[in-house]
């Protein structure tokens, strides 16, 4: 459109050469140069703008966004300039056509010059546009290269940054793990210290106890105090202290009390009258304790129940009280206790059988005749129930044989044979009981020698029990005048030389021998005084029976002197 407009304008000027050429030239030159000047001004204004807005931008991650804006602005500027030039050329053409229509023609030379100038201007404009396009393409390429380089550099930096970030993350993870480990250790240490502090506080602070716990602890303390009692008076005192505390005896305290009473009754086996009386009182106290316990269970709506410790301790108390000489003990008491055990499903053992046999031997009832058959019935009953009968049981059966007036020496030897058949070896208590049997059957010297021979066959050495049994045989013989103070003193001295000690029964029996021998003139007060001094030197307190024997010796000795004096006066 640009070239066609130029040719039309040139042909028009050529056709209009004439009178109006000067006027047209004077009129068209400013009009033609004005758009050209405006075009160059626009070009000059755009080129500095293009040069001043270079696309070679700093390399940065945001380069793409920065480079796009200048290209768009350059393209918009070029389009605007082309539009302006076309508008000016169209305006010139329109003006030229208007003048031509009015009959105004310029000179041909000026028109050619003007046309040549316009063509040159247009050519320069085209060259300038081409230069602009080339510059724009170069700028685009350079911008693209820079963008690619920047992107590569950004990629390298990003990759490096990712590596550094991964390394930093690993280091952070390591630090975090170490921190967590330290924190865990610290928490564990703090928890341990807290637990130790709580334990220390718990140990230092008195625990809060309920009334039931305090009462249970008090019962345990009273039970321990009860087991430490040495006699009935101590047991009564502990019971009184319990009542002051508002407590009643339970099964634990009852068992401890009966055990202490049974233990203390063992040491009451003296020939004093106080021994049997104290033993009888101990039995009554034990019965009272069990009766109170039964009432307590009945008041609480609980069935009365005892355990094996209760029954075993009470049987032992009955047996020892009977051996001491208590007059309120019967075999039936032991049998009732045995029945209570069986009702509760408790198994009786050999210790219970031994207590029953001792009770059968020493109790006031049953009668003194027929005790051995009853004891054998109990023995067979327990044996058939699978109870193992040990040496204590056989010795108890032998004791019943010695206390039964119908018992004979051959019955005792039969029991010893049964003991040997059961694989049990007789001991000193066995032969002491056999010697007691001999003393109760007339103190036959032949029978006593048979027992001693049997003892030697079984390699049983002399003991205090055997010494006392021999002295009892001497006491029986002294009643007939066969033994005197000389024989008794010789036996005691022999045993002393054999390291066999004497006890209270030894000294008491020795005094009985002297009291019987003085009637036949075979003992004197000097002999009795020697025995009492020996008892004191052994740190044994003389008993009432010993002083009674002393009085008998003195009395009979004075009577004998008086009788001799009367005989001399009659002569």
C-alpha positions as CSV (number, residue, x, y, z in Angstrom):
1,X,0.0,0.0,0.0
2,X,3.0,2.2,0.7
3,X,4.5,1.9,-2.9
4,X,1.1,2.3,-4.6
5,X,0.5,5.5,-2.8
6,X,3.9,6.9,-3.8
7,X,3.4,6.0,-7.5
8,X,0.0,7.6,-7.6
9,X,1.3,10.7,-6.0
10,X,4.2,10.9,-8.5
11,X,2.0,10.4,-11.5
12,X,-0.4,13.0,-10.2
13,X,2.4,15.5,-9.7
14,X,3.7,14.8,-13.2
15,X,0.2,15.4,-14.6
16,X,-0.3,18.5,-12.6
17,X,2.9,20.3,-13.7
18,X,2.1,23.8,-14.8
19,X,0.9,26.9,-13.2
20,X,0.0,25.4,-9.9
21,X,3.3,23.6,-9.5
22,X,4.9,26.2,-7.5
23,X,1.9,26.6,-5.3
24,X,1.8,22.8,-4.8
25,X,5.4,22.6,-4.1
26,X,5.2,25.4,-1.6
27,X,2.2,23.8,-0.1
28,X,3.2,20.1,-0.2
29,X,6.8,20.3,1.0
30,X,5.8,21.1,4.6
31,X,3.1,18.6,4.4
32,X,5.4,15.8,3.1
33,X,8.3,16.6,5.4
34,X,6.1,16.8,8.4
35,X,5.2,13.1,8.5
36,X,8.7,12.2,7.5
37,X,10.1,14.4,10.3
38,X,7.5,12.8,12.6
39,X,8.5,9.4,11.4
40,X,12.2,10.0,12.1
41,X,11.3,11.6,15.4
42,X,9.3,8.5,16.2
43,X,12.2,6.3,15.0
44,X,14.7,8.3,16.8
45,X,12.5,8.1,19.9
46,X,12.0,4.4,19.6
47,X,15.6,3.5,18.9
48,X,16.9,5.1,22.0
49,X,14.1,3.5,23.8
50,X,15.1,0.1,22.3
51,X,18.7,0.7,23.1
52,X,17.9,1.8,26.6
53,X,15.7,-1.2,27.3
54,X,18.2,-3.9,26.5
55,X,17.0,-7.5,26.8
56,X,20.3,-8.6,28.2
57,X,19.0,-8.8,31.8
58,X,20.7,-9.9,35.0
59,X,20.7,-13.6,35.5
60,X,18.3,-14.6,38.1
61,X,15.7,-17.3,38.7
62,X,13.0,-14.7,37.6
63,X,14.6,-14.0,34.3
64,X,11.8,-15.4,32.1
65,X,9.3,-13.0,33.6
66,X,11.7,-10.0,33.3
67,X,12.5,-10.7,29.6
68,X,9.0,-11.2,28.4
69,X,7.9,-7.6,29.2
70,X,10.6,-5.8,27.1
71,X,9.8,-7.9,24.0
72,X,6.1,-7.2,24.3
73,X,6.8,-3.5,24.7
74,X,9.1,-3.4,21.6
75,X,6.5,-5.2,19.6
76,X,3.8,-2.9,20.7
77,X,6.0,0.2,19.9
78,X,6.8,-1.1,16.3
79,X,3.1,-1.7,15.6
80,X,2.2,1.8,16.9
81,X,4.9,3.5,14.7
82,X,3.7,1.6,11.6
83,X,0.2,2.7,12.2
84,X,1.2,6.3,12.7
85,X,3.3,6.2,9.4
86,X,0.4,4.7,7.5
87,X,-1.9,7.3,8.9
88,X,0.4,10.2,7.9
89,X,1.0,8.8,4.4
90,X,-2.7,8.3,4.0
91,X,-3.2,11.9,5.1
92,X,-0.6,13.2,2.6
93,X,-2.2,11.2,-0.2
94,X,-5.6,12.5,0.7
95,X,-4.3,16.1,0.7
96,X,-2.5,15.6,-2.6
97,X,-5.7,14.2,-4.2
98,X,-7.6,17.1,-2.9
99,X,-5.2,19.7,-4.3
100,X,-5.1,17.7,-7.6
101,X,-8.8,17.8,-7.8
102,X,-8.7,21.6,-7.3
103,X,-6.4,21.9,-10.3
104,X,-3.2,22.7,-8.6
105,X,-0.2,21.1,-10.2
106,X,3.4,21.3,-9.1
107,X,6.5,21.4,-11.0
108,X,7.7,18.1,-12.3
109,X,11.3,18.5,-10.9
110,X,10.1,19.3,-7.4
111,X,7.7,16.5,-7.5
112,X,10.4,14.0,-8.6
113,X,12.6,15.3,-5.8
114,X,9.8,15.1,-3.4
115,X,9.0,11.6,-4.6
116,X,12.6,10.6,-4.4
117,X,12.9,12.0,-0.9
118,X,9.8,10.1,0.1
119,X,11.1,6.9,-1.4
120,X,14.4,7.3,0.3
121,X,12.6,8.0,3.5
122,X,10.5,5.0,3.0
123,X,13.5,2.8,2.2
124,X,15.4,4.1,5.2
125,X,12.3,3.3,7.3
126,X,12.2,-0.2,5.8
127,X,16.0,-0.7,6.5
128,X,15.5,0.7,9.9
129,X,12.6,-1.7,10.5
130,X,14.7,-4.6,9.2
131,X,17.5,-3.6,11.5
132,X,15.0,-3.4,14.3
133,X,13.8,-6.9,13.5
134,X,17.3,-8.3,13.3
135,X,18.2,-6.6,16.5
136,X,15.0,-8.0,18.0
137,X,15.8,-11.5,16.8
138,X,19.4,-11.2,18.1
139,X,18.0,-9.9,21.3
140,X,15.6,-12.8,21.4
141,X,18.4,-15.3,20.8
142,X,20.7,-13.7,23.3
143,X,17.8,-13.6,25.8
144,X,17.0,-17.2,25.1
145,X,20.7,-18.2,25.6
146,X,20.9,-16.2,28.8
147,X,17.7,-17.8,29.9
148,X,19.0,-21.2,29.1
149,X,22.2,-20.5,30.9
150,X,20.4,-19.0,33.8
151,X,18.1,-22.0,33.9
152,X,21.1,-24.4,33.9
153,X,22.7,-22.3,36.6
154,X,19.5,-22.3,38.5
155,X,19.2,-26.1,38.0
156,X,22.7,-26.6,39.3
157,X,22.1,-24.3,42.2
158,X,18.8,-26.0,42.9
159,X,20.5,-29.4,42.7
160,X,23.3,-28.2,44.9
161,X,20.7,-26.6,47.2
162,X,18.8,-29.9,47.4
163,X,22.0,-31.8,48.3
164,X,22.8,-29.2,50.9
165,X,19.2,-29.4,52.2
166,X,19.4,-33.2,52.3
167,X,22.6,-33.0,54.2
168,X,21.2,-30.4,56.5
169,X,18.1,-32.6,57.0
170,X,20.3,-35.5,57.8
171,X,22.3,-33.4,60.3
172,X,19.1,-32.1,61.7
173,X,17.8,-35.7,62.1
174,X,21.0,-36.7,63.8
175,X,20.8,-33.8,66.1
176,X,17.1,-34.5,66.8
177,X,17.9,-38.2,67.6
178,X,20.7,-37.2,69.9
179,X,18.4,-34.6,71.5
180,X,15.6,-37.2,71.9
181,X,18.0,-39.7,73.4
182,X,19.3,-37.1,75.8
183,X,15.7,-36.1,76.6
184,X,14.8,-39.8,77.1
185,X,17.7,-40.3,79.4
186,X,16.9,-37.2,81.3
187,X,13.3,-38.2,81.6
188,X,14.3,-41.7,82.8
189,X,16.7,-40.1,85.4
190,X,14.0,-37.7,86.5
191,X,11.4,-40.5,86.8
192,X,13.9,-42.6,88.8
193,X,14.7,-39.7,91.1
194,X,11.0,-39.1,91.5
195,X,10.4,-42.7,92.3
196,X,13.2,-42.8,94.8
197,X,11.9,-39.6,96.4
198,X,8.4,-41.1,96.6
199,X,9.8,-44.3,98.1
200,X,11.9,-42.3,100.6
201,X,8.9,-40.2,101.5
202,X,6.8,-43.4,101.8
203,X,9.4,-45.0,104.0
204,X,9.8,-41.9,106.2
205,X,6.1,-41.1,106.4
206,X,4.0,-43.4,108.6
207,X,1.6,-45.4,106.5
208,X,-2.1,-44.7,106.9
209,X,-3.7,-47.8,108.3
210,X,-7.2,-48.8,108.7
211,X,-8.8,-49.9,111.9
212,X,-8.8,-53.5,110.8
213,X,-5.1,-53.3,109.9
214,X,-4.2,-51.8,113.3
215,X,-6.2,-54.4,115.1
216,X,-4.5,-57.2,113.1
217,X,-1.1,-55.8,114.0
218,X,-2.0,-55.6,117.6
219,X,-3.2,-59.2,117.6
220,X,0.1,-60.3,116.1
221,X,2.0,-58.4,118.8
222,X,-0.2,-60.0,121.5
223,X,0.3,-63.4,120.0
224,X,4.1,-63.0,120.1
225,X,3.8,-61.8,123.8
226,X,1.6,-64.8,124.5
227,X,4.2,-67.2,123.1
228,X,6.9,-65.6,125.3
229,X,4.9,-66.4,128.5
230,X,6.6,-68.7,131.0
231,X,3.7,-69.6,133.2
232,X,-0.1,-69.2,133.6
233,X,0.2,-65.9,135.4
234,X,2.0,-64.4,132.3
235,X,-0.8,-65.7,130.1
236,X,-3.5,-64.1,132.3
237,X,-1.6,-60.8,132.3
238,X,-1.5,-60.7,128.5
239,X,-5.2,-61.5,128.3
240,X,-5.9,-58.6,130.7
241,X,-3.9,-56.2,128.5
242,X,-5.8,-57.3,125.5
243,X,-9.1,-56.6,127.2
244,X,-7.9,-53.1,128.0
245,X,-7.3,-52.6,124.3
246,X,-10.8,-53.7,123.5
247,X,-9.6,-57.0,121.9
248,X,-10.8,-60.5,122.4
249,X,-8.7,-63.6,121.7
250,X,-8.9,-65.0,118.2
251,X,-7.7,-68.3,117.0
252,X,-4.1,-67.0,116.6
253,X,-3.9,-65.7,120.2
254,X,-5.8,-68.8,121.5
255,X,-3.2,-71.1,119.9
256,X,-0.3,-69.1,121.3
257,X,-1.9,-69.1,124.8
258,X,-2.4,-72.9,124.8
259,X,1.1,-73.5,123.5
260,X,2.6,-71.4,126.3
261,X,0.4,-73.2,128.9
262,X,1.5,-76.6,127.5
263,X,5.1,-75.6,127.6
264,X,5.0,-74.2,131.1
265,X,3.2,-77.3,132.4
266,X,6.1,-79.5,131.3
267,X,8.2,-77.9,134.0
268,X,5.6,-78.5,136.8
269,X,6.5,-82.2,137.1
270,X,7.8,-82.0,140.6
271,X,6.7,-83.7,143.8
272,X,5.4,-80.5,145.3
273,X,1.7,-80.1,145.7
274,X,1.8,-76.9,143.9
275,X,2.7,-78.6,140.6
276,X,-0.5,-80.6,140.1
277,X,-2.5,-77.6,141.2
278,X,-0.9,-75.3,138.7
279,X,-1.3,-77.9,136.0
280,X,-5.0,-78.2,136.8
281,X,-5.4,-74.4,136.6
282,X,-3.6,-74.2,133.3
283,X,-6.0,-76.8,131.9
284,X,-9.0,-74.8,133.2
285,X,-7.6,-71.6,131.6
286,X,-7.2,-73.3,128.3
287,X,-10.8,-74.6,128.4
288,X,-12.0,-71.0,129.2
289,X,-10.1,-69.6,126.2
290,X,-11.6,-72.1,123.9
291,X,-15.1,-71.5,125.3
292,X,-14.7,-67.7,124.8
293,X,-13.6,-68.3,121.3
294,X,-16.6,-70.5,120.7
295,X,-18.9,-67.8,122.0
296,X,-17.2,-65.2,119.9
297,X,-17.8,-67.2,116.8
298,X,-21.4,-67.8,117.8
299,X,-22.0,-64.1,118.3
300,X,-20.5,-63.3,114.9
301,X,-22.7,-65.9,113.2
302,X,-19.7,-67.9,112.3
303,X,-19.4,-71.6,112.9
304,X,-16.9,-72.5,115.6
305,X,-13.8,-73.8,114.0
306,X,-10.3,-74.6,115.3
307,X,-7.3,-75.8,113.5
308,X,-4.7,-78.5,113.9
309,X,-2.5,-76.3,116.0
310,X,-5.3,-75.7,118.5
311,X,-6.1,-79.4,118.9
312,X,-2.5,-80.6,119.0
313,X,-1.5,-78.0,121.6
314,X,-4.6,-78.7,123.8
315,X,-3.9,-82.5,123.6
316,X,-0.2,-81.9,124.7
317,X,-1.4,-79.7,127.6
318,X,-3.8,-82.4,128.7
319,X,-1.1,-85.1,128.6
320,X,1.5,-83.0,130.5
321,X,-1.0,-81.9,133.1
322,X,-2.0,-85.5,133.7
323,X,1.7,-86.5,134.0
324,X,2.1,-83.7,136.5
325,X,-0.8,-85.1,138.6
326,X,-3.7,-82.7,137.7
327,X,-6.9,-84.2,139.0
328,X,-9.2,-82.5,136.4
329,X,-7.9,-84.3,133.3
330,X,-9.6,-87.3,131.7
331,X,-8.8,-89.4,128.6
332,X,-12.3,-88.4,127.3
333,X,-11.1,-84.8,127.0
334,X,-8.5,-85.9,124.6
335,X,-10.9,-88.1,122.7
336,X,-13.4,-85.2,122.3
337,X,-10.6,-83.1,120.9
338,X,-9.7,-85.9,118.5
339,X,-13.4,-86.1,117.4
340,X,-13.4,-82.3,116.8
341,X,-10.3,-82.7,114.5
342,X,-12.0,-85.3,112.5
343,X,-15.2,-83.3,112.1
344,X,-13.2,-80.4,110.7
345,X,-11.4,-82.8,108.3
346,X,-8.1,-82.4,110.1
347,X,-5.7,-85.4,110.1
348,X,-4.3,-86.6,113.4
349,X,-0.7,-87.6,113.3
350,X,1.7,-89.5,115.5
351,X,2.2,-86.6,117.8
352,X,-1.5,-86.5,118.6
353,X,-1.4,-90.3,119.3
354,X,1.6,-89.9,121.6
355,X,-0.4,-87.2,123.6
356,X,-3.4,-89.5,123.8
357,X,-1.2,-92.4,125.0
358,X,0.4,-90.2,127.6
359,X,-3.0,-89.0,128.7
360,X,-4.2,-92.6,128.9
361,X,-1.2,-93.5,131.1
362,X,-1.4,-90.6,133.5
363,X,-5.0,-89.4,133.7
364,X,-7.1,-90.1,136.7
365,X,-9.6,-91.9,134.5
366,X,-9.8,-94.5,133.1
367,X,-9.2,-96.9,135.9
368,X,-5.7,-98.1,136.5
369,X,-6.6,-101.6,135.3
370,X,-7.3,-102.0,131.6
371,X,-5.5,-99.0,130.3
372,X,-3.1,-101.0,128.1
373,X,-5.9,-102.6,126.0
374,X,-7.4,-99.2,125.4
375,X,-4.1,-97.8,124.4
376,X,-3.5,-100.6,122.0
377,X,-6.9,-100.0,120.4
378,X,-5.9,-96.4,119.8
379,X,-2.5,-97.5,118.5
380,X,-4.1,-99.9,116.0
381,X,-6.7,-97.3,114.9
382,X,-4.0,-94.7,114.1
383,X,-1.8,-97.3,112.4
384,X,-4.7,-98.6,110.2
385,X,-5.4,-95.0,109.2
386,X,-1.8,-94.7,107.8
387,X,-0.3,-92.8,110.6
388,X,3.4,-93.5,111.0
389,X,4.2,-94.6,114.5
390,X,7.6,-93.5,115.6
391,X,9.7,-94.1,118.7
392,X,7.7,-91.6,120.8
393,X,4.5,-93.5,120.1
394,X,6.1,-96.9,121.1
395,X,7.5,-95.2,124.3
396,X,4.0,-93.9,125.0
397,X,2.5,-97.3,124.6
398,X,5.2,-98.7,126.9
399,X,4.4,-95.9,129.5
400,X,0.7,-97.1,129.5
401,X,2.0,-100.6,130.1
402,X,4.0,-99.5,133.1
403,X,1.0,-97.5,134.6
404,X,-1.5,-100.3,134.1
405,X,-1.5,-102.4,137.2
406,X,-2.2,-105.4,134.9
407,X,0.8,-104.7,132.8
408,X,3.6,-107.2,133.0
409,X,7.2,-107.2,132.2
410,X,6.8,-109.5,129.3
411,X,4.2,-107.0,127.8
412,X,6.9,-104.3,128.0
413,X,9.5,-106.6,126.3
414,X,6.9,-107.4,123.6
415,X,6.4,-103.7,122.8
416,X,10.2,-103.3,122.6
417,X,10.3,-106.2,120.1
418,X,7.6,-104.5,118.0
419,X,9.7,-101.3,118.1
420,X,12.7,-103.2,116.8
421,X,10.6,-104.9,114.1
422,X,9.5,-101.5,112.9
423,X,13.1,-100.6,112.4
424,X,13.2,-98.3,115.5
425,X,16.0,-98.4,118.1
426,X,15.0,-98.2,121.7
427,X,16.5,-95.2,123.7
428,X,17.2,-94.3,127.3
429,X,13.5,-93.3,127.8
430,X,12.4,-96.7,126.7
431,X,14.5,-98.6,129.3
432,X,13.8,-95.9,132.0
433,X,10.1,-96.7,131.4
434,X,10.9,-100.5,131.7
435,X,12.7,-99.9,135.0
436,X,9.7,-97.9,136.2
437,X,7.6,-100.9,135.3
438,X,9.9,-103.1,137.4
439,X,9.7,-100.7,140.4
440,X,5.9,-100.7,140.2
441,X,5.8,-104.5,140.1
442,X,7.7,-105.1,143.3
443,X,11.2,-103.9,142.3
444,X,12.5,-107.4,141.6
445,X,16.2,-107.4,141.3
446,X,16.1,-110.1,138.7
447,X,13.6,-108.1,136.5
448,X,15.8,-105.0,136.9
449,X,18.8,-106.9,135.8
450,X,16.9,-108.3,132.8
451,X,16.1,-104.7,131.7
452,X,19.7,-103.6,132.1
453,X,20.9,-106.5,130.1
454,X,18.4,-105.6,127.3
455,X,19.7,-102.0,127.4
456,X,23.3,-103.1,127.0
457,X,22.3,-105.3,124.1
458,X,20.9,-102.3,122.3
459,X,24.0,-100.1,123.2
460,X,21.9,-97.7,125.2
461,X,24.0,-95.6,127.7
462,X,23.0,-94.5,131.1
463,X,21.2,-91.2,131.4
464,X,19.6,-89.2,134.1
465,X,16.3,-90.8,133.4
466,X,17.7,-94.3,133.8
467,X,19.4,-93.2,137.0
468,X,16.2,-91.9,138.4
469,X,14.4,-95.2,137.4
470,X,17.1,-97.2,139.3
471,X,16.6,-95.0,142.3
472,X,12.9,-95.6,142.3
473,X,13.7,-99.3,142.4
474,X,16.0,-98.6,145.3
475,X,13.2,-96.7,147.0
476,X,10.9,-99.7,146.7
477,X,13.6,-102.0,148.0
478,X,14.3,-99.5,150.9
479,X,10.8,-99.9,152.1
480,X,11.6,-103.5,152.8
481,X,14.9,-102.7,154.3
482,X,16.9,-104.2,151.4
483,X,18.5,-100.9,150.4
484,X,20.0,-98.2,152.5
485,X,21.8,-94.9,152.2
486,X,25.1,-96.5,151.4
487,X,23.8,-98.3,148.2
488,X,22.0,-95.2,147.0
489,X,25.0,-92.9,147.5
490,X,27.2,-95.4,145.7
491,X,24.9,-95.5,142.6
492,X,24.7,-91.6,142.5
493,X,28.4,-91.3,142.8
494,X,29.0,-93.9,140.1
495,X,26.7,-92.0,137.7
496,X,28.4,-88.7,138.6
497,X,31.8,-90.2,137.7
498,X,30.2,-91.4,134.4
499,X,29.2,-87.8,133.6
500,X,25.6,-88.5,134.2
501,X,24.1,-85.4,135.9
502,X,21.5,-85.4,138.6
503,X,18.2,-83.4,138.5
504,X,15.5,-82.5,141.0
505,X,13.9,-86.0,140.6
506,X,17.3,-87.6,141.4
507,X,17.7,-85.7,144.7
508,X,14.0,-86.1,145.6
509,X,14.1,-89.9,145.0
510,X,17.3,-90.1,146.9
511,X,15.6,-88.4,149.9
512,X,12.7,-90.9,149.6
513,X,15.2,-93.8,149.9
514,X,16.7,-92.2,153.1
515,X,13.2,-91.7,154.6
516,X,12.4,-95.4,154.0
517,X,15.9,-96.7,155.1
518,X,16.0,-94.7,158.3
519,X,13.2,-96.9,159.7
520,X,15.6,-99.8,159.5
521,X,18.6,-97.8,160.8
522,X,20.2,-97.6,157.3
523,X,20.1,-93.8,157.0
524,X,20.9,-90.8,159.3
525,X,20.3,-87.1,159.3
526,X,23.9,-86.7,158.1
527,X,23.0,-88.7,155.0
528,X,19.9,-86.5,154.4
529,X,21.9,-83.3,155.0
530,X,24.5,-84.4,152.5
531,X,21.8,-84.9,149.8
532,X,20.2,-81.5,150.4
533,X,23.6,-79.8,150.3
534,X,24.3,-81.6,147.0
535,X,21.0,-80.3,145.6
536,X,21.9,-76.8,146.5
537,X,25.4,-77.1,145.1
538,X,23.9,-78.2,141.8
539,X,21.9,-74.9,141.8
540,X,18.6,-76.8,142.3
541,X,16.1,-75.5,144.8
542,X,15.1,-78.3,147.3
543,X,11.4,-79.2,147.0
544,X,8.8,-79.5,149.7
545,X,8.9,-83.3,149.4
546,X,12.6,-83.3,150.1
547,X,12.1,-81.3,153.3
548,X,9.3,-83.7,154.2
549,X,11.7,-86.6,153.8
550,X,14.3,-84.7,155.8
551,X,11.7,-84.4,158.7
552,X,11.0,-88.1,158.4
553,X,14.6,-88.9,158.7
554,X,15.2,-86.7,161.7
555,X,12.0,-87.9,163.4
556,X,12.8,-91.6,162.9
557,X,16.4,-91.1,164.0
558,X,15.2,-89.4,167.3
559,X,12.7,-92.2,167.8
560,X,15.3,-94.8,167.4
561,X,17.6,-93.1,170.0
562,X,14.7,-92.8,172.5
563,X,13.9,-96.5,172.0
564,X,17.5,-97.5,172.7
565,X,17.5,-95.4,175.8
566,X,14.3,-97.0,177.1
567,X,15.8,-100.4,176.4
568,X,18.9,-99.5,178.5
569,X,16.8,-98.2,181.4
570,X,14.7,-101.4,181.4
571,X,17.9,-103.4,181.7
